[in-house]
């Protein structure tokens, strides 16, 4: 106590002396000496030339005391650690709380020590010219936890760029303990959870599992709950097809219940096969019908809030978990979530009902359809990064995750008759043969080459795929307005609205179409030409690639008598009739626009016949019909179904398609 500041050896020994006194005597003696040292020795507070040295010694004293005090206050149960090493928690035996510790010498000394440490940090900060993080200096956490909490704080920053960087840094942590991931899962806000779910290769421990659903008794019926949800939705603001599907689902549900009670059904009008009307309908089929009706309702913005308000998210979660073996039901449920996500006011409800962890898991699925439906739903939820809205039927194949790379242009894929957004663009089907080369081809097989091959070769292109319903025949039961909805004119206007919401037209575009999809592309471009709000789409169209598009029609409708399922050819088939006046007019108008706008055109034509039925083979689109009259025409020795399915990545069909896309967008990709 009587030592001078200049006596350096005395100050260096202070920490050691205090530790020795604490061990030999007691904490009270040590604290008494510390209190006297702080209160009576003014040398510790004078601004002399030895200030920095003194502050360093104070730090040593502070650390020494805190280590000893912590060792006394908390002991680690090592046995519990060994038992729970794979779990999230370490069990601590804390010393009992004593009221008197908040008074007297102990409290005063602790207070003074913390003040001294604070001054030490501030002084060091000024010397080192580093900003002092207020939260870091006040948080009572271990050093290895500081980065976690600082990142969580940054994810809520008002600066968007800082938020995005913090989420990316969170996702990159692969060395954390399980409890640290769970801490982030519990402390993250909705925006952060969505951002993590859209980060590539994210650890699924970042997400809380769906909340436990209330237990139900044996009388609970999922089918009945779905029927009640459908009945609670208004029939207003929906077209005749939605009304028809809703009434069909309700009728099938009620009739299946009646059948289970031994009642008889009325024949006809129930949309079910004749044989099934003699027995009860399987519950899975009825649930699937109800979910499909909900898909249609979820397309109506005003119905989305009602679905959520009536417990739809929780009910769909129960159906999703119960029908894990039905990919169709699960896919339609995720499709509903993607439609609901278009309404920003229900985003918090979607997150709170546990759908983020489900979508994040689906993003890792090996099934292209499952992962793409989840990617669309998450993109519609991620308003911090994605400005576009992907409506039902528009799927983003690349990029499905957040990326720092700017998208320079768009490539749109549109399927043809009986096609789909994914299966049309798969690799050519594998034919089993005993060959080493064939086996390697099987291992590298892709279910959607635009998502895998094109995205890898052109990572700065946004790849979209469009889906719409199409049929060869009207033999099946259809809704009253179905024929109107199948026409090229109707589909064109409907898809243009969806593509505009997805931001198509804001960047350079290359269209890729198969069969009837090419006619749809021509109709859309002609309709956009007449719309003042869609001029950017025309201006940004750089090229169009046609795979066996029947510009002059096809003879498929002529086989309607021979092929049994074409007894009642659909509207689509009738519009494809050979030398149809409507097709000829469409082609002439498009040719004028394409020549004026100088679109780059590439057409592929099939040369092999396609199996239409068990005994019928024909050239669906002859070479003459596939020839637009402008651009390059390439004949390929494949049939109509495989003209858009490359056999492998280094095949001529894919390499030539890739070259055309690159050439059409060369100036935009390279800039």
Beta strands, then each sheet from edge to edge (+ up, - down):
strand 1: 74-76
strand 2: 92-94
strand 3: 394-398
strand 4: 409-414
strand 5: 461-466
strand 6: 508-514
strand 7: 541-547
strand 8: 600-606
strand 9: 610-611
strand 10: 617-618
strand 11: 632-636
sheet 1: 1+ 2-
sheet 2: 3+ 5- 4- 6- 7- 8- 11-
sheet 3: 9+ 10-
end
